[in-house]
Amino acid sequence: MSGIYEPEFYDYVTPKSFHGDAEWYRRKAMESGGPVLELGAGTGRITIPIAEDGLSIYALDSDEGMRKALQLKVDMLPEDVRKRIVIVDDDMRSFRLNQEFGLIIAPFRAFLHNLTPEDQKACLQSVYEHLRPGGRFAFNVFHPSLQYMSQNAGALAGVWRWAGEYTLEDGSLLIRSEAGHYDTVRQRVRSLHRYEQYGVDGDLKRTFLHRLELAYLYPADIRRLLEESGFGKVEIAGGFDGRPFKNDTDELVIEAERV
């Protein structure tokens, strides 16, 4: 597992819905009837809307800062919604909960924090054991785009690039930059995310560096891992609209069932 997040910055730079993922996960949650378990719940971008829809959801995250940020948000919710959220401090590879779920989700590429095949299999084993028969595991990951890799290889590996700017509530400006490197032998991508916060006077107020390492997986890898872990009815789409996977830059959207 890898990465230490800054919750305040994370909420600014993360879209409320990533290519339609929020709506898709909410729909899958309603179809399952609950309860739901979210792996890598972060600050609650998906957790809270599912609870607001009337379903019980367990929000698992190993990052203390993210859990604290989520708890602050939960404390502000109406009592009936608060009661439907259980925040869990645990590791997605080894969690043990006294609960079976109709749906387990890992949005926003959270599954890729499992860096090794052993990590990935351990996570899937834990997921399988916590699903009721017929329950489903739903998650999304990026497809390892050759186009994107070529922009971060050779002389371009580790080159800093502007990735966005955001105006904060106090009027200050947040600049995000990224530098990436692909390890094609171990199928990992290492990246640095640099955040610079400038006051309205233009002075630099704060900097934060997030080191992130993720695995990357091809569709055949995903299908094999799921099937070896006992899952059936594995479906891999090329987007949250359900379209077939066809393009190098597609987002891989996966569902698998505990048979």
C-alpha atoms as an extended CHARMM CRD file, in Angstrom:
* protein
*
       259  EXT
         1         1  MET       CA              0.0000000000        0.0000000000        0.0000000000  PROA      1               0.0000000000
         2         2  SER       CA              1.2390000000        3.5290000000       -0.6290000000  PROA      2               0.0000000000
         3         3  GLY       CA              0.4580000000        7.1940000000       -0.4560000000  PROA      3               0.0000000000
         4         4  ILE       CA             -0.2600000000        9.7920000000        2.2360000000  PROA      4               0.0000000000
         5         5  TYR       CA             -3.0100000000       12.1710000000        1.2260000000  PROA      5               0.0000000000
         6         6  GLU       CA             -3.7630000000       15.7560000000        2.2250000000  PROA      6               0.0000000000
         7         7  PRO       CA             -7.5540000000       15.6740000000        2.7170000000  PROA      7               0.0000000000
         8         8  GLU       CA             -8.0500000000       19.4160000000        2.2830000000  PROA      8               0.0000000000
         9         9  PHE       CA             -6.3390000000       19.4720000000       -1.0920000000  PROA      9               0.0000000000
        10        10  TYR       CA             -7.8130000000       16.1130000000       -2.1140000000  PROA      10              0.0000000000
        11        11  ASP       CA            -11.3650000000       17.4320000000       -1.9430000000  PROA      11              0.0000000000
        12        12  TYR       CA            -10.5170000000       20.3860000000       -4.1830000000  PROA      12              0.0000000000
        13        13  VAL       CA             -8.7360000000       18.4330000000       -6.9060000000  PROA      13              0.0000000000
        14        14  THR       CA            -11.0420000000       15.3960000000       -7.0040000000  PROA      14              0.0000000000
        15        15  PRO       CA            -14.1970000000       15.8110000000       -9.1120000000  PROA      15              0.0000000000
        16        16  LYS       CA            -17.5240000000       15.0760000000       -7.4400000000  PROA      16              0.0000000000
        17        17  SER       CA            -18.1400000000       12.6220000000      -10.2420000000  PROA      17              0.0000000000
        18        18  PHE       CA            -15.2540000000       11.1080000000      -12.2080000000  PROA      18              0.0000000000
        19        19  HSD       CA            -16.5990000000       10.3780000000      -15.7060000000  PROA      19              0.0000000000
        20        20  GLY       CA            -19.9580000000        9.5220000000      -14.1230000000  PROA      20              0.0000000000
        21        21  ASP       CA            -18.6140000000        7.1840000000      -11.4340000000  PROA      21              0.0000000000
        22        22  ALA       CA            -20.6060000000        8.6490000000       -8.5330000000  PROA      22              0.0000000000
        23        23  GLU       CA            -23.9140000000        8.0680000000      -10.2810000000  PROA      23              0.0000000000
        24        24  TRP       CA            -22.8690000000        4.5780000000      -11.3710000000  PROA      24              0.0000000000
        25        25  TYR       CA            -21.8330000000        3.4460000000       -7.8860000000  PROA      25              0.0000000000
        26        26  ARG       CA            -24.9890000000        4.8980000000       -6.3600000000  PROA      26              0.0000000000
        27        27  ARG       CA            -27.0900000000        3.0040000000       -8.8790000000  PROA      27              0.0000000000
        28        28  LYS       CA            -25.2290000000       -0.2400000000       -8.2140000000  PROA      28              0.0000000000
        29        29  ALA       CA            -25.7010000000        0.2620000000       -4.4890000000  PROA      29              0.0000000000
        30        30  MET       CA            -29.4520000000        0.7160000000       -4.8710000000  PROA      30              0.0000000000
        31        31  GLU       CA            -29.6820000000       -2.3570000000       -7.1030000000  PROA      31              0.0000000000
        32        32  SER       CA            -27.8390000000       -4.4410000000       -4.4890000000  PROA      32              0.0000000000
        33        33  GLY       CA            -30.1780000000       -3.4620000000       -1.6650000000  PROA      33              0.0000000000
        34        34  GLY       CA            -27.1560000000       -3.0820000000        0.6180000000  PROA      34              0.0000000000
        35        35  PRO       CA            -25.4150000000       -3.1080000000        2.8930000000  PROA      35              0.0000000000
        36        36  VAL       CA            -22.4150000000       -1.7160000000        1.0190000000  PROA      36              0.0000000000
        37        37  LEU       CA            -18.7040000000       -1.7200000000        1.8180000000  PROA      37              0.0000000000
        38        38  GLU       CA            -16.4420000000        0.8630000000        0.2000000000  PROA      38              0.0000000000
        39        39  LEU       CA            -12.6990000000        0.1820000000        0.0470000000  PROA      39              0.0000000000
        40        40  GLY       CA            -10.5590000000        3.3180000000        0.0460000000  PROA      40              0.0000000000
        41        41  ALA       CA            -13.4840000000        5.5070000000        1.0780000000  PROA      41              0.0000000000
        42        42  GLY       CA            -11.3510000000        8.6080000000        1.5240000000  PROA      42              0.0000000000
        43        43  THR       CA            -13.2830000000       11.7000000000        2.5590000000  PROA      43              0.0000000000
        44        44  GLY       CA            -16.6700000000       10.2850000000        1.5720000000  PROA      44              0.0000000000
        45        45  ARG       CA            -17.2340000000       11.3720000000       -2.0170000000  PROA      45              0.0000000000
        46        46  ILE       CA            -19.0990000000        8.1120000000       -2.7280000000  PROA      46              0.0000000000
        47        47  THR       CA            -19.8980000000        6.9930000000        0.8340000000  PROA      47              0.0000000000
        48        48  ILE       CA            -22.0620000000        9.9330000000        1.8270000000  PROA      48              0.0000000000
        49        49  PRO       CA            -24.3520000000        9.9800000000       -1.2500000000  PROA      49              0.0000000000
        50        50  ILE       CA            -24.9890000000        6.2370000000       -0.8630000000  PROA      50              0.0000000000
        51        51  ALA       CA            -25.9500000000        6.7810000000        2.7830000000  PROA      51              0.0000000000
        52        52  GLU       CA            -28.1560000000        9.7000000000        1.7540000000  PROA      52              0.0000000000
        53        53  ASP       CA            -29.8930000000        7.3190000000       -0.6600000000  PROA      53              0.0000000000
        54        54  GLY       CA            -30.9850000000        5.2720000000        2.3510000000  PROA      54              0.0000000000
        55        55  LEU       CA            -28.4450000000        2.4270000000        2.3910000000  PROA      55              0.0000000000
        56        56  SER       CA            -26.1030000000        1.3210000000        5.1590000000  PROA      56              0.0000000000
        57        57  ILE       CA            -22.4610000000        1.6340000000        4.1460000000  PROA      57              0.0000000000
        58        58  TYR       CA            -19.1570000000        0.7630000000        5.7690000000  PROA      58              0.0000000000
        59        59  ALA       CA            -16.3770000000        3.1940000000        4.7680000000  PROA      59              0.0000000000
        60        60  LEU       CA            -12.9630000000        1.5230000000        5.0070000000  PROA      60              0.0000000000
        61        61  ASP       CA             -9.7130000000        3.4660000000        4.7380000000  PROA      61              0.0000000000
        62        62  SER       CA             -6.2390000000        2.9650000000        6.1860000000  PROA      62              0.0000000000
        63        63  ASP       CA             -5.3060000000        6.6710000000        6.0100000000  PROA      63              0.0000000000
        64        64  GLU       CA             -5.9550000000        8.4150000000        9.3270000000  PROA      64              0.0000000000
        65        65  GLY       CA             -6.2010000000       11.8910000000        7.8040000000  PROA      65              0.0000000000
        66        66  MET       CA             -8.8080000000       10.8150000000        5.2920000000  PROA      66              0.0000000000
        67        67  ARG       CA            -10.8780000000        9.0590000000        7.9740000000  PROA      67              0.0000000000
        68        68  LYS       CA            -10.7860000000       12.1550000000       10.1890000000  PROA      68              0.0000000000
        69        69  ALA       CA            -11.9210000000       14.3280000000        7.2800000000  PROA      69              0.0000000000
        70        70  LEU       CA            -14.7670000000       11.9010000000        6.5770000000  PROA      70              0.0000000000
        71        71  GLN       CA            -15.7840000000       11.8640000000       10.2400000000  PROA      71              0.0000000000
        72        72  LEU       CA            -16.0160000000       15.6750000000       10.2580000000  PROA      72              0.0000000000
        73        73  LYS       CA            -18.3730000000       15.5080000000        7.2740000000  PROA      73              0.0000000000
        74        74  VAL       CA            -20.4430000000       12.7130000000        8.8120000000  PROA      74              0.0000000000
        75        75  ASP       CA            -20.8350000000       14.7250000000       12.0270000000  PROA      75              0.0000000000
        76        76  MET       CA            -22.5840000000       17.4510000000        9.9960000000  PROA      76              0.0000000000
        77        77  LEU       CA            -25.1470000000       15.0980000000        8.4340000000  PROA      77              0.0000000000
        78        78  PRO       CA            -28.7060000000       14.5060000000        9.6260000000  PROA      78              0.0000000000
        79        79  GLU       CA            -28.9100000000       11.8500000000       12.3130000000  PROA      79              0.0000000000
        80        80  ASP       CA            -30.6440000000        9.2690000000       10.1260000000  PROA      80              0.0000000000
        81        81  VAL       CA            -27.8530000000        9.5100000000        7.5340000000  PROA      81              0.0000000000
        82        82  ARG       CA            -25.1020000000        9.4330000000       10.1740000000  PROA      82              0.0000000000
        83        83  LYS       CA            -26.4760000000        6.1770000000       11.5580000000  PROA      83              0.0000000000
        84        84  ARG       CA            -26.0730000000        4.5060000000        8.1730000000  PROA      84              0.0000000000
        85        85  ILE       CA            -22.3040000000        5.1690000000        7.9770000000  PROA      85              0.0000000000
        86        86  VAL       CA            -19.6920000000        3.0520000000        9.7560000000  PROA      86              0.0000000000
        87        87  ILE       CA            -16.1040000000        4.2740000000        9.3870000000  PROA      87              0.0000000000
        88        88  VAL       CA            -13.5600000000        1.4370000000        9.4550000000  PROA      88              0.0000000000
        89        89  ASP       CA             -9.8230000000        1.7500000000       10.1080000000  PROA      89              0.0000000000
        90        90  ASP       CA             -8.4340000000       -1.2580000000        8.2690000000  PROA      90              0.0000000000
        91        91  ASP       CA             -6.3850000000       -2.5490000000        5.3620000000  PROA      91              0.0000000000
        92        92  MET       CA             -8.2290000000       -3.6620000000        2.2160000000  PROA      92              0.0000000000
        93        93  ARG       CA             -5.9550000000       -6.7030000000        2.0080000000  PROA      93              0.0000000000
        94        94  SER       CA             -6.8110000000       -8.1330000000        5.3950000000  PROA      94              0.0000000000
        95        95  PHE       CA            -10.0120000000       -6.6340000000        6.8020000000  PROA      95              0.0000000000
        96        96  ARG       CA            -12.2720000000       -8.8080000000        8.9330000000  PROA      96              0.0000000000
        97        97  LEU       CA            -15.7820000000       -7.5200000000        9.5800000000  PROA      97              0.0000000000
        98        98  ASN       CA            -18.6940000000       -9.3090000000       11.2110000000  PROA      98              0.0000000000
        99        99  GLN       CA            -20.9290000000       -8.4440000000        8.2660000000  PROA      99              0.0000000000
       100       100  GLU       CA            -21.8160000000       -9.7100000000        4.8030000000  PROA      100             0.0000000000
       101       101  PHE       CA            -22.4590000000       -7.2460000000        2.0070000000  PROA      101             0.0000000000
       102       102  GLY       CA            -24.5990000000       -7.1600000000       -1.0820000000  PROA      102             0.0000000000
       103       103  LEU       CA            -22.0500000000       -4.9120000000       -2.7770000000  PROA      103             0.0000000000
       104       104  ILE       CA            -18.4030000000       -4.0690000000       -2.2030000000  PROA      104             0.0000000000
       105       105  ILE       CA            -16.9260000000       -1.1880000000       -4.1790000000  PROA      105             0.0000000000
       106       106  ALA       CA            -13.4430000000        0.2500000000       -4.7700000000  PROA      106             0.0000000000
       107       107  PRO       CA            -13.9980000000        3.5230000000       -6.6570000000  PROA      107             0.0000000000
       108       108  PHE       CA            -11.4580000000        5.8760000000       -8.1940000000  PROA      108             0.0000000000
       109       109  ARG       CA             -8.8170000000        3.2010000000       -8.8350000000  PROA      109             0.0000000000
       110       110  ALA       CA             -8.4160000000        2.3580000000       -5.1410000000  PROA      110             0.0000000000
       111       111  PHE       CA             -7.7780000000       -1.3110000000       -5.9500000000  PROA      111             0.0000000000
       112       112  LEU       CA             -4.4760000000       -0.3210000000       -7.5980000000  PROA      112             0.0000000000
       113       113  HSD       CA             -3.0210000000        0.5260000000       -4.1820000000  PROA      113             0.0000000000
       114       114  ASN       CA             -2.5180000000       -3.2430000000       -3.9900000000  PROA      114             0.0000000000
       115       115  LEU       CA              0.9280000000       -3.2200000000       -5.5580000000  PROA      115             0.0000000000
       116       116  THR       CA              1.8370000000       -6.8970000000       -5.8630000000  PROA      116             0.0000000000
       117       117  PRO       CA             -0.0470000000       -9.9520000000       -7.1270000000  PROA      117             0.0000000000
       118       118  GLU       CA             -0.0090000000      -11.2050000000       -3.5330000000  PROA      118             0.0000000000
       119       119  ASP       CA             -1.6290000000       -7.9680000000       -2.3180000000  PROA      119             0.0000000000
       120       120  GLN       CA             -4.2210000000       -8.1260000000       -5.0850000000  PROA      120             0.0000000000
       121       121  LYS       CA             -5.1430000000      -11.7340000000       -4.3300000000  PROA      121             0.0000000000
       122       122  ALA       CA             -5.3300000000      -11.0390000000       -0.5840000000  PROA      122             0.0000000000
       123       123  CYS       CA             -7.6750000000       -8.1260000000       -1.2000000000  PROA      123             0.0000000000
       124       124  LEU       CA             -9.9060000000      -10.1740000000       -3.4930000000  PROA      124             0.0000000000
       125       125  GLN       CA             -9.9930000000      -13.0090000000       -0.9720000000  PROA      125             0.0000000000
       126       126  SER       CA            -11.1450000000      -10.5980000000        1.7460000000  PROA      126             0.0000000000
       127       127  VAL       CA            -13.7400000000       -9.1430000000       -0.6060000000  PROA      127             0.0000000000
       128       128  TYR       CA            -15.0400000000      -12.5870000000       -1.5810000000  PROA      128             0.0000000000
       129       129  GLU       CA            -15.3670000000      -13.6900000000        2.0360000000  PROA      129             0.0000000000
       130       130  HSD       CA            -17.4270000000      -10.6060000000        2.9160000000  PROA      130             0.0000000000
       131       131  LEU       CA            -19.9030000000      -10.8390000000        0.0400000000  PROA      131             0.0000000000
       132       132  ARG       CA            -23.1290000000      -12.7350000000        0.4730000000  PROA      132             0.0000000000
       133       133  PRO       CA            -23.8410000000      -15.3240000000       -2.2530000000  PROA      133             0.0000000000
       134       134  GLY       CA            -24.7870000000      -13.4080000000       -5.3810000000  PROA      134             0.0000000000
       135       135  GLY       CA            -23.1660000000      -10.2500000000       -4.0300000000  PROA      135             0.0000000000
       136       136  ARG       CA            -20.9990000000       -8.2160000000       -6.3710000000  PROA      136             0.0000000000
       137       137  PHE       CA            -17.6330000000       -6.4960000000       -6.3410000000  PROA      137             0.0000000000
       138       138  ALA       CA            -17.5440000000       -3.3250000000       -8.4560000000  PROA      138             0.0000000000
       139       139  PHE       CA            -14.4750000000       -1.1980000000       -9.0950000000  PROA      139             0.0000000000
       140       140  ASN       CA            -12.6870000000        0.8480000000      -11.7270000000  PROA      140             0.0000000000
       141       141  VAL       CA             -9.0590000000        1.2190000000      -12.8230000000  PROA      141             0.0000000000
       142       142  PHE       CA             -7.2800000000        3.0630000000      -15.5970000000  PROA      142             0.0000000000
       143       143  HSD       CA             -6.2600000000        1.1280000000      -18.6800000000  PROA      143             0.0000000000
       144       144  PRO       CA             -2.4490000000        1.2220000000      -19.1130000000  PROA      144             0.0000000000
       145       145  SER       CA             -2.4700000000        3.5900000000      -22.0640000000  PROA      145             0.0000000000
       146       146  LEU       CA              0.5690000000        3.3220000000      -24.3340000000  PROA      146             0.0000000000
       147       147  GLN       CA              0.0010000000        6.9300000000      -25.3260000000  PROA      147             0.0000000000
       148       148  TYR       CA              0.2290000000        8.1030000000      -21.7320000000  PROA      148             0.0000000000
       149       149  MET       CA              3.1890000000        5.8330000000      -20.9890000000  PROA      149             0.0000000000
       150       150  SER       CA              5.1140000000        7.2770000000      -23.9280000000  PROA      150             0.0000000000
       151       151  GLN       CA              4.6450000000       10.7470000000      -22.4560000000  PROA      151             0.0000000000
       152       152  ASN       CA              6.3080000000        9.5790000000      -19.2210000000  PROA      152             0.0000000000
       153       153  ALA       CA              9.1630000000        7.4490000000      -20.5600000000  PROA      153             0.0000000000
       154       154  GLY       CA             12.7870000000        7.9820000000      -21.5530000000  PROA      154             0.0000000000
       155       155  ALA       CA             13.7750000000       11.6370000000      -21.4460000000  PROA      155             0.0000000000
       156       156  LEU       CA             10.2090000000       12.5170000000      -20.4140000000  PROA      156             0.0000000000
       157       157  ALA       CA             10.2010000000       10.2990000000      -17.3120000000  PROA      157             0.0000000000
       158       158  GLY       CA              9.9300000000       12.3730000000      -14.1430000000  PROA      158             0.0000000000
       159       159  VAL       CA              9.2800000000       15.6520000000      -15.9700000000  PROA      159             0.0000000000
       160       160  TRP       CA              7.0760000000       18.0220000000      -13.9490000000  PROA      160             0.0000000000
       161       161  ARG       CA              3.8280000000       19.0200000000      -15.6360000000  PROA      161             0.0000000000
       162       162  TRP       CA              1.1110000000       21.4520000000      -14.6560000000  PROA      162             0.0000000000
       163       163  ALA       CA             -2.0100000000       19.4520000000      -13.7440000000  PROA      163             0.0000000000
       164       164  GLY       CA             -4.5320000000       22.0530000000      -12.6310000000  PROA      164             0.0000000000
       165       165  GLU       CA             -5.2960000000       25.1370000000      -10.5810000000  PROA      165             0.0000000000
       166       166  TYR       CA             -8.0710000000       25.6440000000       -8.0390000000  PROA      166             0.0000000000
       167       167  THR       CA             -9.3830000000       28.6430000000       -6.1050000000  PROA      167             0.0000000000
       168       168  LEU       CA             -9.8090000000       27.8260000000       -2.4080000000  PROA      168             0.0000000000
       169       169  GLU       CA            -12.4900000000       29.1820000000       -0.0840000000  PROA      169             0.0000000000
       170       170  ASP       CA            -10.2060000000       31.8870000000        1.3110000000  PROA      170             0.0000000000
       171       171  GLY       CA             -9.4080000000       33.1370000000       -2.1890000000  PROA      171             0.0000000000
       172       172  SER       CA             -5.9490000000       31.5730000000       -2.3070000000  PROA      172             0.0000000000
       173       173  LEU       CA             -4.8070000000       29.6320000000       -5.3470000000  PROA      173             0.0000000000
       174       174  LEU       CA             -3.8250000000       25.9670000000       -5.3660000000  PROA      174             0.0000000000
       175       175  ILE       CA             -1.5080000000       24.7760000000       -8.1460000000  PROA      175             0.0000000000
       176       176  ARG       CA             -1.0790000000       21.0340000000       -8.7280000000  PROA      176             0.0000000000
       177       177  SER       CA              1.8250000000       19.5550000000      -10.6940000000  PROA      177             0.0000000000
       178       178  GLU       CA              2.7060000000       15.9320000000      -11.4460000000  PROA      178             0.0000000000
       179       179  ALA       CA              5.7490000000       13.8930000000      -12.4110000000  PROA      179             0.0000000000
       180       180  GLY       CA              5.4590000000       10.2270000000      -13.3460000000  PROA      180             0.0000000000
       181       181  HSD       CA              7.5790000000        7.1720000000      -14.0830000000  PROA      181             0.0000000000
       182       182  TYR       CA              6.4710000000        3.7210000000      -15.2950000000  PROA      182             0.0000000000
       183       183  ASP       CA              8.0690000000        0.4880000000      -14.1080000000  PROA      183             0.0000000000
       184       184  THR       CA              7.0000000000       -1.8330000000      -16.9120000000  PROA      184             0.0000000000
       185       185  VAL       CA              8.7490000000       -4.8440000000      -15.3840000000  PROA      185             0.0000000000
       186       186  ARG       CA              6.7130000000       -4.8180000000      -12.1660000000  PROA      186             0.0000000000
       187       187  GLN       CA              3.6800000000       -3.0760000000      -13.7240000000  PROA      187             0.0000000000
       188       188  ARG       CA              3.7290000000       -0.0530000000      -11.4840000000  PROA      188             0.0000000000
       189       189  VAL       CA              3.5170000000        3.6740000000      -11.9470000000  PROA      189             0.0000000000
       190       190  ARG       CA              5.2920000000        5.9760000000       -9.5260000000  PROA      190             0.0000000000
       191       191  SER       CA              4.2370000000        9.5890000000       -9.4150000000  PROA      191             0.0000000000
       192       192  LEU       CA              4.8170000000       12.7190000000       -7.3960000000  PROA      192             0.0000000000
       193       193  HSD       CA              1.9790000000       15.1800000000       -6.8970000000  PROA      193             0.0000000000
       194       194  ARG       CA              3.1270000000       18.6400000000       -5.8380000000  PROA      194             0.0000000000
       195       195  TYR       CA              0.6690000000       21.1420000000       -4.3690000000  PROA      195             0.0000000000
       196       196  GLU       CA              1.5300000000       24.8280000000       -3.9980000000  PROA      196             0.0000000000
       197       197  GLN       CA             -0.8680000000       27.2020000000       -2.2380000000  PROA      197             0.0000000000
       198       198  TYR       CA             -0.5020000000       30.9090000000       -3.0000000000  PROA      198             0.0000000000
       199       199  GLY       CA             -2.2190000000       33.6810000000       -1.0630000000  PROA      199             0.0000000000
       200       200  VAL       CA             -4.2200000000       36.4420000000       -2.7180000000  PROA      200             0.0000000000
       201       201  ASP       CA             -1.0530000000       38.5570000000       -2.4650000000  PROA      201             0.0000000000
       202       202  GLY       CA              0.8230000000       35.9940000000       -4.5740000000  PROA      202             0.0000000000
       203       203  ASP       CA              3.0620000000       34.8100000000       -1.7370000000  PROA      203             0.0000000000
       204       204  LEU       CA              3.6320000000       31.0750000000       -1.3660000000  PROA      204             0.0000000000
       205       205  LYS       CA              1.7980000000       29.9240000000        1.7790000000  PROA      205             0.0000000000
       206       206  ARG       CA              2.2700000000       26.1700000000        1.7430000000  PROA      206             0.0000000000
       207       207  THR       CA              3.6280000000       23.2770000000       -0.2820000000  PROA      207             0.0000000000
       208       208  PHE       CA              2.7840000000       19.5940000000       -0.0120000000  PROA      208             0.0000000000
       209       209  LEU       CA              4.2840000000       16.6190000000       -1.8370000000  PROA      209             0.0000000000
       210       210  HSD       CA              2.3100000000       13.4160000000       -2.2490000000  PROA      210             0.0000000000
       211       211  ARG       CA              4.2770000000       10.3420000000       -3.2600000000  PROA      211             0.0000000000
       212       212  LEU       CA              2.0550000000        7.8010000000       -4.9530000000  PROA      212             0.0000000000
       213       213  GLU       CA              2.7720000000        4.3280000000       -6.2850000000  PROA      213             0.0000000000
       214       214  LEU       CA              0.0790000000        2.2880000000       -7.9990000000  PROA      214             0.0000000000
       215       215  ALA       CA             -0.0470000000       -1.0070000000       -9.7990000000  PROA      215             0.0000000000
       216       216  TYR       CA             -1.4740000000       -1.1210000000      -13.2840000000  PROA      216             0.0000000000
       217       217  LEU       CA             -3.4440000000       -4.0200000000      -14.7200000000  PROA      217             0.0000000000
       218       218  TYR       CA             -4.5690000000       -5.0930000000      -18.1550000000  PROA      218             0.0000000000
       219       219  PRO       CA             -8.0530000000       -6.5700000000      -18.6940000000  PROA      219             0.0000000000
       220       220  ALA       CA             -6.6210000000      -10.0910000000      -18.9220000000  PROA      220             0.0000000000
       221       221  ASP       CA             -4.8440000000       -9.5870000000      -15.5800000000  PROA      221             0.0000000000
       222       222  ILE       CA             -8.0690000000       -8.4330000000      -13.9450000000  PROA      222             0.0000000000
       223       223  ARG       CA            -10.1500000000      -11.2800000000      -15.2940000000  PROA      223             0.0000000000
       224       224  ARG       CA             -7.5540000000      -13.8740000000      -14.2560000000  PROA      224             0.0000000000
       225       225  LEU       CA             -7.2330000000      -12.4770000000      -10.7160000000  PROA      225             0.0000000000
       226       226  LEU       CA            -10.9970000000      -12.4390000000      -10.2380000000  PROA      226             0.0000000000
       227       227  GLU       CA            -11.5680000000      -15.9070000000      -11.6180000000  PROA      227             0.0000000000
       228       228  GLU       CA             -8.7020000000      -17.3790000000       -9.5910000000  PROA      228             0.0000000000
       229       229  SER       CA            -10.2860000000      -15.8170000000       -6.4990000000  PROA      229             0.0000000000
       230       230  GLY       CA            -13.5760000000      -17.6080000000       -7.1710000000  PROA      230             0.0000000000
       231       231  PHE       CA            -15.5800000000      -14.8300000000       -8.8000000000  PROA      231             0.0000000000
       232       232  GLY       CA            -17.9080000000      -15.4720000000      -11.7040000000  PROA      232             0.0000000000
       233       233  LYS       CA            -19.8330000000      -13.3490000000      -14.2100000000  PROA      233             0.0000000000
       234       234  VAL       CA            -16.8610000000      -11.0180000000      -14.6970000000  PROA      234             0.0000000000
       235       235  GLU       CA            -17.8190000000       -8.0000000000      -16.8020000000  PROA      235             0.0000000000
       236       236  ILE       CA            -15.3300000000       -5.3690000000      -17.9750000000  PROA      236             0.0000000000
       237       237  ALA       CA            -16.6870000000       -2.2500000000      -19.6830000000  PROA      237             0.0000000000
       238       238  GLY       CA            -14.8620000000        0.6940000000      -21.2400000000  PROA      238             0.0000000000
       239       239  GLY       CA            -16.6820000000        3.3470000000      -19.2200000000  PROA      239             0.0000000000
       240       240  PHE       CA            -19.4150000000        4.0190000000      -16.6940000000  PROA      240             0.0000000000
       241       241  ASP       CA            -21.9710000000        4.1720000000      -19.4910000000  PROA      241             0.0000000000
       242       242  GLY       CA            -21.4460000000        0.4360000000      -20.0680000000  PROA      242             0.0000000000
       243       243  ARG       CA            -19.8720000000        0.7560000000      -23.4980000000  PROA      243             0.0000000000
       244       244  PRO       CA            -17.5450000000       -2.0790000000      -24.5910000000  PROA      244             0.0000000000
       245       245  PHE       CA            -13.8440000000       -1.6520000000      -23.9010000000  PROA      245             0.0000000000
       246       246  LYS       CA            -12.2970000000       -0.6240000000      -27.2350000000  PROA      246             0.0000000000
       247       247  ASN       CA             -9.9290000000        2.3060000000      -26.7650000000  PROA      247             0.0000000000
       248       248  ASP       CA             -6.4570000000        2.5970000000      -25.2940000000  PROA      248             0.0000000000
       249       249  THR       CA             -7.5360000000        5.4760000000      -23.0650000000  PROA      249             0.0000000000
       250       250  ASP       CA            -10.7670000000        3.8860000000      -21.7650000000  PROA      250             0.0000000000
       251       251  GLU       CA            -11.4890000000        3.5880000000      -18.0610000000  PROA      251             0.0000000000
       252       252  LEU       CA            -11.9500000000       -0.0590000000      -17.1110000000  PROA      252             0.0000000000
       253       253  VAL       CA            -15.1630000000       -0.5520000000      -15.1540000000  PROA      253             0.0000000000
       254       254  ILE       CA            -15.4260000000       -4.0000000000      -13.6150000000  PROA      254             0.0000000000
       255       255  GLU       CA            -18.1310000000       -6.0800000000      -11.9590000000  PROA      255             0.0000000000
       256       256  ALA       CA            -17.7920000000       -9.6100000000      -10.6230000000  PROA      256             0.0000000000
       257       257  GLU       CA            -20.1440000000      -11.8250000000       -8.6520000000  PROA      257             0.0000000000
       258       258  ARG       CA            -19.6440000000      -14.1690000000       -5.7360000000  PROA      258             0.0000000000
       259       259  VAL       CA            -21.0820000000      -17.4150000000       -7.0680000000  PROA      259             0.0000000000
